[in-house]
């Protein structure tokens, strides 16, 4: 019995040894190593490797809260007889003139809050860096921030939320494709309130190529989406011809046949920057007149007119005054391309003029169409504009800075357009200028608390009312609802709190 127990124990030990040897030959199942997010320092601060990829990603954003006060101003306002706030007054025959808009229905406060999410992904390739950028914005607005107080009804008190895409583009081998900043503009948006200078706050869709040379020199050529140029999207039209015949009307949106062609030459060096830029666009408009509608089913002949703009910008760094100090300026001129020299929609519905001045600066159309003959042979004129703007930035301390800003714009419509009564679509020469200064405190990096004070003036002489060609028959200077000139000014106080991360 003793021998049997010894044999059994020996057999069991042998089996265990064999099993252990076989187990050693089997493949092991080790847990996968944990891949932690790693810093990617190839493209600057804030980038991290996306786990399992060769792409670096930076995620950031910005929260901005603005509030401001602008005293209410009476404004000249075109509106059909019997429309809102017409106070029961009948418009003179053949006109659509309305009285001065009452300040009782105008907001004086503006509020908005914006939240922005920014993403920047970059991957290295044999052709260089492939960059993908997306910037999304949500904003809620009330009062002056929501709508012009000089629309047909007072600015509503309830807030509205507006989503927008500020940037969405891919950059590769010198090409930029998507929605990005226009290649024409130069000045940065240092100001809180609008100024009379070109700006594309939401970018513009484009296909661009940038060639980089040595010494900080570069050149860019781009095709930009003309459909986003609001001043070129449709045409102004005259209700009378110079001979007093039936007037023309323009379709709501002119067809887009060609993109805008934009280019610039730029240098960026230690002393500062300089840029020359130019743009060429095609303005289009369809005539829609009663005589033509019956034959063409609502669309008359398509009229096209080339618009162009040129600009020059310069920045000079001034470290001898204080670290970060600099001065920069811009001058631009356009013929039929208003968006490239002035802020979009210089008219009674813009944040520049209506919310700011309360005047009637109608400069929101790059061209004006009219009938030359009774059969409505097409006539077209372009609107010209000159803009000059400048900024000086001074750091009082490393965390306290000021911007001193000024801009001037001169708008000149065509001769026939100027000679037509403004109640029938006529436009006049106009000048506007503004100055502003702000004080910005940054208690920590990328956190700003700022206040701004701005002042602007508009001067415009309106044609008509007994002295224009042609004129509204029953509208004379004796009629208290008529006005022939505007010389108005206003100021705005504004506060901004902003955090970028």
Secondary structure, 3 states (H helix, E strand, C coil): CHHHHHHHHHHHHHHHHHHHHHHHHCCCCCCCCCCCCCECCCCCCCCEECCCCCEEEEEEEEEEEEEEEECCCCECCECCCCCCCCCCCCCCCCCCECCCECHHHCCCEEEEEEEEEEEEEEEEECCEEEEEEEEEEEEEEEECCCCCCCCCCCCCCCCEEEEEEEEEEEEECCEEEEEECCCCCCCCCCCCCCCCCCCCCCCEEEEEEEEECHHHEEEEEEEECHHHCHHHHCCEECCECCCCCECCCECCCCCCCCCEEEEEEEEEECCEEEEEEEEEEEEEEEECCHHHHHHHCCCCCEEEEEEEEEEEEEEEECCCCCCCCEEEEEEEEEECCHHHCCCCCECCCCCCCCCCCCCCCCECCCEEEEECCCCCCEEEEECEEEEEEEEEEEEEECCEEEEEEEEEEEEECCHHHHCCCHHHCCCCCEEEEEEEEEEEEEEECCEEEEEEEEEEEEEEECCCCCCCCCCCCCCCCCCCCCCCEEEEEEEEEEEEEEEEC
